[in-house]
Amino acid sequence: MRKLYVFQLAIATLFAIVSIACSNDKKKTQTTDYLLEADAAGFVMQFFDNRHDTLLLEVLGICDSLAQNSAQCYFDFFLDVWESKFSHIEMHTLFQVYRDGVNDINNNKECVALMKDAFSEATEQSMKILKLRLQQAGALNISVEKTSKWGQIALNTDSVLPIDRLSHVLTGTGNLSVYETYNQEEIFQYFSTADMYLAETPELLLKSPTSHEESYEYSNLEQRNNDINTPLFDLLILDIVIGENGNVEYKPGCVIGYCKKTLIADLLYYLQLEELRKLFPRDMLVAWMPSSYSQSDEEYYEIITLKTHRDGKPVFTGEYIVSANSENNNGNHYLNLEFDDEGAYQFKRIIQQNVNKSLAIVIDGRLIAYPMVLSEIDEGKISISAGFSAEEAFDMALILGSGALPLTYKLLSN
């Protein structure tokens, strides 16, 4: 009887150990599902060289509505809508030379077939990049598959990153752009001319701006008459100094001024008016980022102006990145990037041309830093410090190091 009892106890113990082990395995392999969808309309816009053509935008608007709850291919909708509304216009006549073979297209169906092939190729490339990001994030169990709907990718992963961070890692495009900038002395007069033009053209003023009731102080411009009508400078606190002789004394760097967070929409509205755009350099872009500048506990943005090159492009991109990592140096977190030989050569040349000037670094459309170039460099490496947290630096390195996604994705569910 005692032997039977001991045997039963041994079996029970073994069963308990196996149960615990199975339970631990389940915890280790707990996974999360993600569903991503590509921006097919944005991809079509690329084929038309991002031209904001009225006809094209109308077709895309209709396609977006039709494709919302349908598994049908977005590009089939595009062809149907185009031929039902604009059959008299050959699609390829609006194409810029986006890729080899465009000039050999003879009809709209061949145009759409070209877009389909390119989109499919981009989807396959995206799946490889997404899998690489998950592996670098520490995932062991990874599934990346296309769904039955064009442009959708289903992922299942056990990544150790929190869901909110992993969602950003999966949807971050990974586009690094470096822009040359205008310094204060180069750009101030353009803003001043635009301000005077607005003051003399009241029909352009916002009917109900966010707030114009408050009088905004100008940085070190106490001499300025507050009664002067300055619609643009009512929104933009200039970062310049008026000397004792009344002359403008410019500061080094590219910050033109500061704008309240609550007023940034008004400022951008004015700067994007066609009448004002004509007053600024054609290659100028406006960028902004959160600022440490404070006044009355309000949040402010720093406003800088970028120089674009050939067709509005940056002077340097992340296509040359071969590796990226994050680094902690005495509590400061850095993003380190290394470029291939061609990238190292190009970047060295850009640095040489911009000593004592600022270069703006933009990642996925967000301005993150505008460091002043103090000297030339010999290596194809840069180290970026922009007040990153450890998590931000790690995630940025993960996204940039895996390569840029050829499509823009949004997270539908997880």
C-alpha positions in Angstrom: 0.0 0.0 0.0 2.9 2.3 0.9 4.6 1.6 -2.4 1.4 2.5 -4.3 1.1 5.8 -2.4 4.7 6.7 -3.2 4.2 5.9 -6.8 1.0 8.1 -7.0 2.9 10.9 -5.3 5.7 10.7 -7.8 3.3 10.8 -10.7 1.5 13.8 -9.2 4.8 15.6 -8.8 5.9 14.9 -12.3 2.5 16.1 -13.6 2.9 19.3 -11.7 6.4 19.9 -13.1 5.2 19.3 -16.6 2.2 21.6 -16.1 4.4 24.4 -14.8 6.9 24.0 -17.7 4.0 24.1 -20.2 2.7 27.2 -18.5 6.1 28.9 -18.7 6.4 28.0 -22.3 3.0 29.6 -23.0 4.1 32.8 -21.3 7.4 32.8 -23.2 5.6 32.4 -26.6 2.7 34.8 -25.9 2.2 36.7 -29.2 0.4 39.7 -30.5 -1.4 40.1 -33.8 -0.9 43.3 -35.9 -2.7 44.3 -39.1 -1.0 46.9 -41.3 -2.4 48.6 -44.4 -0.4 50.4 -47.0 -1.3 53.9 -48.3 -2.1 52.9 -51.9 -3.3 56.5 -52.8 0.1 57.8 -51.7 1.8 55.2 -53.8 -0.2 56.3 -56.9 0.8 59.9 -56.2 4.5 58.9 -56.4 3.9 57.7 -60.0 2.5 61.1 -60.8 5.6 62.7 -59.2 3.4 63.9 -56.2 1.7 66.4 -58.5 -1.5 67.8 -56.8 -3.4 67.7 -60.1 -7.1 68.4 -59.6 -8.1 65.5 -61.9 -5.8 63.0 -60.1 -7.0 64.1 -56.6 -10.6 63.7 -57.7 -10.0 60.1 -58.9 -8.1 59.2 -55.7 -10.9 60.6 -53.5 -13.5 58.4 -55.2 -11.2 55.4 -55.0 -10.6 55.9 -51.3 -14.3 55.7 -50.7 -14.8 52.6 -52.8 -11.9 50.7 -51.4 -12.7 51.4 -47.8 -14.7 48.2 -47.1 -13.7 46.2 -50.1 -11.1 43.5 -50.7 -10.8 44.5 -54.4 -7.5 45.8 -55.6 -7.2 49.6 -55.2 -5.6 49.9 -58.6 -8.6 48.2 -60.3 -10.8 50.9 -58.7 -8.4 53.5 -60.0 -8.6 52.2 -63.5 -12.4 51.9 -63.4 -12.9 55.4 -62.0 -10.4 57.0 -64.4 -12.0 55.4 -67.5 -15.6 56.2 -66.4 -14.8 59.8 -65.8 -11.8 60.7 -67.9 -11.7 58.2 -70.7 -10.6 60.9 -73.1 -7.3 61.4 -71.1 -4.5 59.0 -71.5 -3.1 58.3 -68.1 0.5 58.0 -69.2 0.5 61.5 -70.6 0.4 62.8 -67.0 3.2 60.5 -65.8 6.6 61.9 -65.1 9.5 59.5 -65.9 9.1 57.6 -62.7 10.9 54.4 -63.8 12.2 52.7 -66.9 9.5 51.5 -69.2 7.0 54.4 -68.8 7.7 55.7 -72.2 6.7 52.3 -73.7 3.2 52.4 -72.2 0.4 52.7 -74.8 -2.8 52.7 -72.8 -4.3 53.1 -69.3 -4.4 49.4 -68.6 -0.7 49.1 -69.1 -0.2 52.1 -66.7 -2.2 50.4 -64.0 -0.4 47.1 -64.6 2.9 48.9 -64.1 1.7 50.3 -60.8 0.4 46.9 -59.6 3.7 45.3 -60.3 5.7 48.0 -58.5 3.2 47.9 -55.5 3.6 44.1 -55.2 7.3 44.4 -55.3 7.2 47.1 -52.7 5.0 45.0 -50.5 7.4 42.0 -50.6 10.3 44.3 -49.7 8.3 45.8 -46.9 7.6 42.3 -45.4 11.3 41.6 -45.4 12.1 44.9 -43.6 9.3 44.4 -41.1 10.6 40.9 -40.2 14.1 42.2 -39.8 12.8 44.9 -37.4 11.0 42.3 -35.3 14.1 40.2 -35.2 16.2 43.1 -34.1 13.6 44.0 -31.5 14.1 40.6 -29.9 11.3 38.6 -31.3 11.7 34.8 -31.7 8.3 33.8 -33.0 7.5 35.8 -36.1 4.9 35.5 -38.8 4.6 38.1 -41.6 2.0 37.4 -44.3 -0.1 39.2 -46.9 -3.9 39.1 -46.4 -6.6 38.7 -49.0 -6.9 42.5 -49.3 -4.3 44.3 -51.4 -1.8 46.3 -49.4 -2.6 44.6 -46.0 0.0 42.7 -44.0 -0.8 40.5 -41.0 1.9 40.0 -38.4 2.1 37.8 -35.3 5.1 38.3 -33.0 6.3 37.8 -29.5 8.5 41.0 -29.4 9.8 42.1 -26.0 9.0 45.7 -26.8 5.8 47.2 -25.3 2.9 47.3 -27.8 2.9 51.1 -28.2 6.6 51.1 -29.1 6.4 48.1 -31.4 3.5 49.8 -33.2 5.7 52.8 -33.9 8.6 50.5 -35.0 6.3 48.7 -37.5 4.8 51.9 -39.0 7.8 54.2 -38.9 8.8 54.6 -42.5 12.5 55.1 -41.7 13.2 58.1 -44.0 16.1 60.1 -43.0 16.5 63.5 -44.7 19.3 66.1 -44.2 18.6 69.7 -45.3 20.7 72.7 -45.6 19.2 75.7 -43.8 18.8 79.5 -44.2 20.4 81.5 -41.4 18.7 84.5 -39.8 20.4 87.1 -42.0 19.5 85.3 -45.2 15.8 84.9 -44.4 14.7 87.7 -42.1 14.0 90.2 -44.9 11.7 87.8 -46.7 9.6 87.4 -43.5 9.5 91.2 -43.1 8.3 91.7 -46.6 5.6 89.1 -46.2 4.5 90.7 -42.9 4.1 94.1 -44.6 2.3 92.5 -47.6 -0.2 90.9 -45.2 -0.7 94.2 -43.4 -1.6 95.9 -46.7 -3.9 93.0 -47.9 -6.6 92.6 -45.2 -8.7 90.3 -47.4 -6.0 87.6 -46.8 -6.2 87.8 -43.0 -7.9 85.0 -41.1 -11.6 85.8 -40.4 -11.5 84.2 -37.0 -7.9 83.4 -36.1 -7.0 81.3 -33.1 -6.3 84.4 -31.0 -5.3 88.0 -31.9 -6.7 89.6 -28.9 -3.5 89.3 -26.9 -0.5 91.6 -27.7 2.6 89.5 -28.2 5.9 90.8 -27.1 8.8 90.6 -29.5 12.1 89.2 -28.3 14.4 92.1 -27.6 12.3 94.4 -29.8 11.0 96.8 -27.1 11.5 99.7 -29.4 9.0 98.4 -31.9 5.7 100.2 -31.9 3.0 97.9 -30.7 0.4 99.8 -32.7 1.9 98.8 -36.0 -0.2 96.3 -37.9 2.0 93.2 -38.1 -0.2 90.1 -38.7 2.7 87.7 -39.3 4.9 88.9 -36.5 1.9 88.9 -34.1 2.4 85.1 -34.4 6.1 84.8 -34.7 8.4 86.0 -31.8 11.5 87.0 -33.6 14.8 85.7 -32.3 16.8 88.8 -33.3 18.3 91.8 -31.4 17.9 95.5 -32.3 21.1 97.3 -31.5 21.4 100.8 -30.0 21.7 102.3 -33.4 18.5 100.6 -34.6 20.2 98.0 -36.8 19.3 94.4 -36.7 21.9 92.2 -35.0 21.5 88.6 -36.2 22.3 85.6 -34.1 24.2 82.6 -35.4 22.1 79.6 -36.4 18.9 79.0 -38.3 16.1 79.8 -35.8 14.1 82.7 -37.1 11.8 82.8 -34.1 9.3 81.1 -31.8 5.5 80.5 -32.1 3.0 79.5 -29.5 1.8 75.9 -29.9 -1.8 77.2 -30.0 -0.9 79.6 -32.9 1.2 77.4 -35.1 -1.8 76.6 -37.4 -2.4 80.3 -38.0 1.3 80.9 -38.9 1.4 78.0 -41.3 -1.8 79.1 -42.9 -0.3 82.4 -43.8 3.1 81.0 -44.9 1.3 78.6 -47.3 -0.8 81.2 -49.0 0.1 81.4 -52.7 0.5 85.2 -52.5 3.0 84.9 -49.7 4.9 81.9 -51.2 5.8 84.1 -54.1 7.7 86.4 -51.7 9.9 83.7 -50.3 12.7 81.6 -52.1 11.2 78.8 -54.2 13.5 76.3 -52.5 12.3 77.2 -48.9 10.5 74.9 -46.6 9.3 75.8 -43.1 10.0 73.4 -40.2 9.3 73.5 -36.5 10.0 71.5 -33.3 9.2 71.9 -29.6 11.3 74.6 -28.0 12.7 75.3 -24.5 11.7 78.9 -25.0 9.1 79.8 -22.4 6.8 82.8 -21.7 3.8 82.7 -19.4 4.1 78.9 -19.1 3.0 78.5 -22.7 4.4 75.8 -25.0 6.4 77.1 -28.0 7.8 75.8 -31.3 11.1 76.9 -32.8 10.7 77.9 -36.4 13.5 77.3 -39.0 13.6 77.4 -42.7 15.1 74.7 -44.9 16.7 74.8 -48.3 15.6 72.1 -50.8 17.5 70.8 -53.8 16.3 69.4 -57.1 12.5 69.1 -57.1 12.2 69.9 -53.4 14.5 67.1 -52.3 16.8 67.1 -49.3 20.6 67.4 -49.8 21.2 64.0 -48.3 19.0 60.9 -47.5 19.2 57.7 -45.4 19.6 55.5 -48.5 23.3 55.3 -47.7 22.9 54.0 -44.1 24.6 50.6 -43.5 24.2 50.5 -39.7 22.5 52.3 -36.8 22.7 51.9 -33.1 22.0 53.9 -29.9 24.5 54.8 -27.2 24.3 56.1 -23.6 27.1 58.5 -22.7 26.8 59.8 -19.2 23.0 59.9 -19.3 22.9 61.4 -22.8 21.4 59.1 -25.4 22.8 59.2 -28.9 21.7 57.9 -32.3 24.8 56.7 -34.2 24.6 56.3 -38.0 27.2 54.9 -40.4 27.1 55.3 -44.2 28.5 53.3 -47.1 31.5 54.6 -49.1 29.3 56.6 -51.5 27.3 58.1 -48.6 30.5 58.9 -46.7 31.9 60.8 -49.7 28.6 62.7 -50.3 28.2 63.6 -46.6 31.8 64.7 -46.3 31.3 67.1 -49.2 28.1 68.5 -47.7 29.8 69.1 -44.4 32.7 70.9 -46.1 30.2 73.2 -47.8 28.3 74.0 -44.5 31.0 74.8 -41.9 29.6 77.3 -39.4 26.1 76.7 -40.8 23.3 74.5 -39.5 22.1 71.2 -41.1 18.6 70.1 -40.3 17.9 66.4 -39.6 14.4 65.2 -40.3 13.2 61.6 -39.6 9.9 60.5 -41.1 8.8 64.1 -41.6 9.7 65.2 -38.0 12.5 67.8 -37.4 14.6 66.3 -34.6 17.7 68.5 -34.6 19.6 71.2 -36.5 23.2 71.0 -35.3 25.8 73.6 -36.2 28.7 72.3 -38.3 31.8 73.3 -36.5 34.4 71.5 -38.6 34.9 69.0 -41.4 34.8 65.3 -40.9 36.8 62.4 -42.4 34.6 59.4 -41.5 31.3 58.4 -42.8 29.7 58.4 -39.4 27.5 60.8 -37.4 26.3 60.9 -33.9 23.0 62.7 -33.2 22.0 64.0 -29.8 18.6 65.6 -29.6 17.4 65.0 -26.0 16.4 61.4 -26.8 15.2 59.1 -24.2 16.9 55.7 -24.2 13.7 54.2 -25.7 13.5 56.8 -28.5 17.2 56.4 -29.5 16.9 52.6 -29.5 13.7 52.6 -31.6 15.1 55.1 -34.1 18.2 53.1 -34.5 16.1 49.9 -35.1 14.0 51.7 -37.7 16.8 53.4 -39.6 19.2 50.4 -39.4 16.7 48.0 -41.1 16.1 50.2 -44.1 13.3 52.5 -45.1 9.9 51.0 -46.0 9.0 51.6 -49.6 5.4 52.1 -48.6 3.7 54.1 -45.9 1.7 51.9 -43.4 -1.0 52.6 -40.8 -1.9 50.2 -38.0 -5.5 49.0 -38.3 -5.6 46.7 -35.3 -3.5 44.9 -32.7 
